């Protein structure tokens, strides 16, 4: 997981050891292009947020080359199911049931719009 975010296991351990000793991690240079393309002295080190904010809107792939996939989720309202009903929910009908229904309807409408069928 950390490698996907730009840091190797070794780099994470180094940073944790340095933090434990009270040393700061070395600052990164500001970005003028995406991290994958930037050369750094610290292999596998992700740039700090403050240093990379300028590159936030730089697309790694041109938008016309982005592959989109429209597949229905295996489980509707997964985030809602994971978090559970809010403590303020007092209605008779179960919260998860209503949210599943809403997520399904929203997903169907989004798919229609994405595929150009906005007849409804």
C-alpha positions in Angstrom: 0.0 0.0 0.0 2.8 2.5 0.9 4.5 1.7 -2.4 1.4 2.7 -4.3 1.6 6.1 -2.5 5.2 6.5 -3.5 7.2 5.2 -0.5 9.0 1.9 -0.1 9.0 -0.1 3.1 12.6 0.9 3.8 11.8 4.6 3.4 8.9 4.3 5.8 11.0 2.7 8.4 13.8 5.3 7.9 11.2 8.1 8.4 9.8 6.4 11.5 13.2 6.0 13.0 14.2 9.6 12.3 10.9 10.8 13.8 11.5 8.7 16.9 15.0 10.3 17.3 13.5 13.8 16.7 15.1 14.3 13.3 13.0 15.8 10.6 12.6 14.2 7.2 14.4 16.1 4.4 12.2 18.5 2.5 11.4 17.9 -1.1 11.8 20.4 -3.9 8.5 21.9 -5.2 7.0 20.0 -8.1 6.8 21.2 -11.6 5.6 17.9 -12.9 4.1 14.7 -11.5 6.1 12.7 -8.8 6.6 9.7 -11.2 8.6 12.0 -13.5 10.5 13.9 -10.9 14.0 13.0 -10.1 14.7 13.0 -6.3 17.7 12.3 -4.1 15.5 10.1 -2.0 14.5 7.1 -4.0 10.9 6.0 -3.3 10.1 9.1 -1.2 6.8 10.8 -1.9 6.8 14.5 -2.0 5.3 16.4 0.9 1.8 17.8 0.3 2.9 21.4 0.6 5.6 20.9 -2.0 3.3 19.1 -4.5 0.2 21.3 -4.3 1.1 23.0 -7.5 1.0 19.6 -9.4 -2.5 18.7 -8.1 -4.2 19.5 -11.3 -1.6 17.9 -13.6 -3.1 14.9 -15.2 -0.9 11.8 -15.4 -2.8 10.7 -18.6 -4.5 12.9 -21.1 -8.3 12.7 -20.5 -9.1 11.4 -23.9 -6.8 8.4 -23.2 -8.4 7.5 -19.8 -10.2 4.2 -19.9 -13.6 4.2 -18.2 -15.4 1.1 -17.1 -19.1 1.2 -16.1 -19.8 -1.8 -14.0 -22.4 -2.1 -11.3 -21.0 -2.5 -7.8 -21.0 -6.0 -6.3 -22.5 -4.5 -3.1 -24.8 -1.4 -3.1 -24.1 1.3 -0.5 -20.9 -0.3 0.7 -19.7 2.8 2.6 -23.1 3.1 4.3 -23.0 -0.6 5.3 -19.5 -0.3 6.6 -20.3 2.8 8.7 -23.7 1.6 9.8 -26.8 3.7 10.5 -26.3 7.1 12.1 -27.2 7.4 15.7 -29.9 9.9 14.9 -31.8 7.5 12.7 -35.3 6.9 14.2 -37.4 6.0 11.1 -39.1 2.6 11.1 -37.6 1.6 7.8 -34.0 0.4 8.1 -31.4 3.0 7.1 -29.3 0.6 5.1 -32.3 -0.6 3.1 -33.1 3.0 2.1 -29.5 3.8 1.3 -29.2 0.7 -0.9 -32.3 1.8 -2.8 -30.9 5.3 -3.2 -27.5 4.2 -4.3 -29.0 1.8 -6.9 -31.2 4.6 -8.3 -28.3 7.1 -8.4 -26.0 4.6 -10.0 -28.6 3.8 -12.8 -29.1 7.4 -13.5 -25.4 8.1 -13.6 -24.9 5.2 -16.0 -27.6 6.5 -18.3 -26.1 10.0 -18.3 -22.6 8.6 -18.9 -23.7 6.6 -21.9 -25.6 9.6 -23.3 -29.2 8.4 -22.5 -30.6 11.3 -20.7 -34.1 10.7 -21.9 -35.4 10.4 -18.3 
